[in-house]
Amino acid sequence: MPDLDTVVRDIAEEMAARADRGTVADYIPELAHVDPNRFGMAVIDRDGRVSAGGDSETLFSIQSISKVFTLTLAIGMIGDRLWRRVGREPSGNPFNSIVQLERERGVPRNPFINAGAIAVTDVILSGHAPREALGEILRFMQFLSQDPSVFIDETVAASERRTGFRNSALAYYMKSFGVIENPVDYTLGVYFHHCAIAMNCRQLATAGQFLAHNGLNPATGFNVVSPERARRINAIMLTCGHYDGSGEFAYRVGLPGKSGVGGGILAVAPGKASIAVWSPGLDAAGNSHLGRVALEQLTQRMGWSVFGV
């Protein structure tokens, strides 16, 4: 078996030298300022050892990666009743598409497209004030990452709120079908803020450990979710975690993963490791270009694809 520290360091050096870096997400003004030349990677194996390279300690906006954790919270709150309000199928459309919602009477195709994540956020908000719901999400992230310094970047959240007209349209359309139960402004406020959580690769890989180990956080011995629930979350990550680029990611990387337009990707090698990469430049589907390339290299060199060596 190759030495993981060496593999991660070599990949980070290779990514730093590449010229093809993708394009940063400029439709969120605060993200447009991020340096596209940054790259970070952190891998935490089943024994808790951290292998890191590049800008692994640099904070970035996790954006849609937060949807993995809000999905985990919502399932914990209402169980399988969640699937009455959101589906589990790949979308095949851009992450902020409204066309599919019209065709499917306001029920989002899966919890990782924007409409689906807004519906999931609405579940968490029910019975709470927005500040309480957001506090619950942030405390969950701090607990999973074992780091109370994890925070919400208010500047990014405000930037998203000022320009989030498509998300507002999605939310009001779902409201017309009863999928959104709370005031739309409240639900969107919580949604924009949890997408603006700032983390580094090491913190994010730590937070994802429970998905790599059948719902158990190996560092604390705490069962975050049941083994069955962890498997199902991983399945949705594999099929839906990269929007209409999910098939390409599964083909090339072969791991459950979730991307964010901040350039991060959380990936899970079941039974082996939790992985976080960050490179701000995105491909046409809105996923980190070099993040995907780096993960493809990692799974090839370590033999970690869920589809076989």
N, C-alpha and C positions, 0 to 999 in steps of 0.2 A: 504494500500500500504506500503510495507517495506520501511524503511528509506534508501535512496540511499547512503548516506555517510557510514552508517554501513555496507551495503552490499558490497560496493567497498573495504572498509578496511578489512572486513572478507575474501573476495576473495584473496586480495593481501597477506594476512598472510597465507592462505591455499596454495597458489602457491609457496610461499617462502619455505614451508616445504616439498614440493614434491621432490622425487628423480628422477622421470622420466622427463627429461628436453630436450630431443632431441639432435641434433647435429648441431653445428654452421656451417655456410657456408664457408668451408675452400677453395673452388675453387677461391674465391676472397681473396687474401692473407691478406689484411687489416682486413677483417671480421673474419678471423680465430683467431685473438687475443682477441676477445670480450669474456668477462666472461659469461659463460652459466648460472650462478647462479643469474643473474639479472632478475628482473621482475618489470614492472611498468604498471600503469593503470590510465586513466583519463576519466571521463564522464562529459559532459556538458549538462545540461538539457535545456528545452525550455526557462527557465527564466534566463539562463546564469550562473547558479550556477555550480561550479566545485567541483566534488567529485573525490579525487585522493588517490592512495595508492602505496606503494612500491617505485620503482625508477622512479617515474613519471616525475621528472625534469632532468633525465639523458639524454643527447643527444645520438641519434643513427642514423644510416644511413637508410633513409626511403626506399631506393631502389625502387622496383616496385610500391610502393604506389604512387609515383610521377606520375604514368601513369593515375591515376584518374584525376589529375589536368591538365596534358598535353592534355588528351582527351577533357576536358572542354574547354580549350583554342582553340583547333583545330576546334571543332564544332562551337565555336563562330566566327571563322575566315571564314570557308567555308560552314557551315551548313551541310545539308544532303548529299552534294557532297562528304563528307568524306567517306561515305559508298561504294563509287565506288572503294576505295583503300584498305579497310579493312572490314572484315565481323563482325557479331555480334553473332556468335554461339560458344558454348563451344568447346574447342579443343579436350579434351579427350587424349591429348598427353602432354609430358613434355613441360615446358615453353620455352625451347630453341630448340625444335624439328625442323628439316629441312625437314622431310619426307612429312608432310602435305603441305608445300609450293610447293613441286614438283608436288604433285597430283592436286593442285588447282591453278596452273599456276601463282605462285608468289603472290597471294592475301592472306594475313594472315587471319586466322579464326576469330580473335577478337582483340581489341586494347590493351588487357592486357597481352597476350603472348609477348615474346620479339620481334618477327618479327612485330607484330601489333603495338607495341609501337614505334619501329623504324620508321615505316611508318607514324605514327602520328607525330613524331618528325620532319620528313621531311616536313610535311605540315606546321608546325610552322616555320621552317627554310626558306621556300620559300620567296624570296624577302628581306631577311635579311642576314647580315653577321652572322656567328655563335655566336660571342660575343653578338650581339644585340638580337638574338633569346633566348639565354641563360639568358640574363638580363631580358627579358620579363617574362620568366618562373619564375625566382627567385623573381622578384617584385610581381608577382601574388601570390606566396606562402607567401611572407612577408605581403601583403595586407590581405589575407584571415586569416592568423594567428594573425594579428594585432601586429606583432612583427618584426621590421626591423633588428633584430639580427640574423634571420634565414639565414644560409649561406650554401655554397657548400664546402664540405670537399675535398680539392684538392688532398689529399693523397689517399683517397678512389677512386676518379675519375682516378687518375694515375694508381692505382693498377688494376682497371677494364680494363683500356685501354691496359695495358701490357698483360693481360691474356684473352682478349675478342675475341678470335679467332672464336668461334662459332657465336657470334653476327656479326662479320665481314662477315662470310660465308652467314648468313641469308641476310644481307644487299646487298651484291653483287649479290646474287641470285635474290632478288627482283628488283634490278637495271636492270638485264637482261630482265625483263618483263615490265619495265617502271613504276613500282610502286614507286620506289625511283627516284626522279627527280633531286636532288641536288648531288654534289660530295659526295661519300660514306663517305670519311674521315670527312667531315664537319658534316654530319648527325650523324655519330657515336660519334663524339666528343661532340655534344650537348646532345645526349642520355646518354652517360656515366656520364656526369656532372649532369644532372638533377636527375639521379638515386642516385647520391652521396650527395644530399641535406641532411643536418643533422638537426634533430628536436627532441624535447622531446614529451612525450605523451600529455601534456597540449596544446602545440602549434599545434600538429597534430589534436587533437580533435577540437580545435578552427577553424582550416582551413576547417574542414569537416562539419561545422554547416549548411552551405547553402544546403547541400544535405539532411539534416534532416528536413528542413523547407521549402520545395517547392521552392528551389532556392533562398530564402531570407536569408541573414545574419542577424540574429535577433539582434546582438550587434550593427550593424551600420545602419540597415534599408535599406541596399543596396541590390537590386536584382542582384545576380551574374549571374543567368540564369533564364529562364522562368520555371514555375512549370512543364510544359510538359517535358522540357529538363532535369530537375532534376530527374523526374520519370524515364526517359529512361536511364540516367546514372546509377541510382540505380539498374535498371533491369539488366544492363550488369554486374554490380558488383555482383549481386546475382548469376547470372548464370555462370560468367566467372572469378570472382575475385580471385579464389584460384586454378587456373590452373586445373589439373585433380583431384584436391581435392575439387572442387567447390560443387559437389553434397553432399559430406560428410559434408561440412561446412553448407550448407543450411539445411540439415537434422538435424544436431545437434544444430546449433546456430539459424538459421531462420532469419538472417538479411542480407541485402546487405553489402558486405565487400570487402576489397582489402588488400592482404598481400604483404610483401616484404621479400626478403631473409636476410635482416638485422634483422629479427625477429619481425617487427612491423605488426600490423593489424589496419586499419581504418574500423570501422563498423558504420552503420547508423540505428537508430531506428526511422523510419519516424514519425514526429510529436512529438517525445519525447526527443531524445538525440543524440549527436555525441560522439563516443567512440573511444579511442585509447588505445591499449595494446602493450606491448613490452616484449618479452622474446626471446633471441637470438637462442635458440635451435630449430631446424627445424624437421619436420616429413619427411617421404619419398617423399612427393609431393613438398617439399620446402616451407611449411607454418609453422609458429610458432606453436609448439606443445602446450605449456602451454598457449599461447595466445588464441588458439581455445578453450581449456578447460575452461579458465577463462570467455570467452564470452558465452559459453554454460551455465555456472553457473549463469552469470548475467541475461541472458534472461529468464532462468527458475525462478529465484527468483523475478524478476521484472515483469514477464509476458509480455515481449517485442517482442516475435517472431511475424513476419509479418503473420504467418500462424495460429495465435490464441494463447490464453493463455494455 
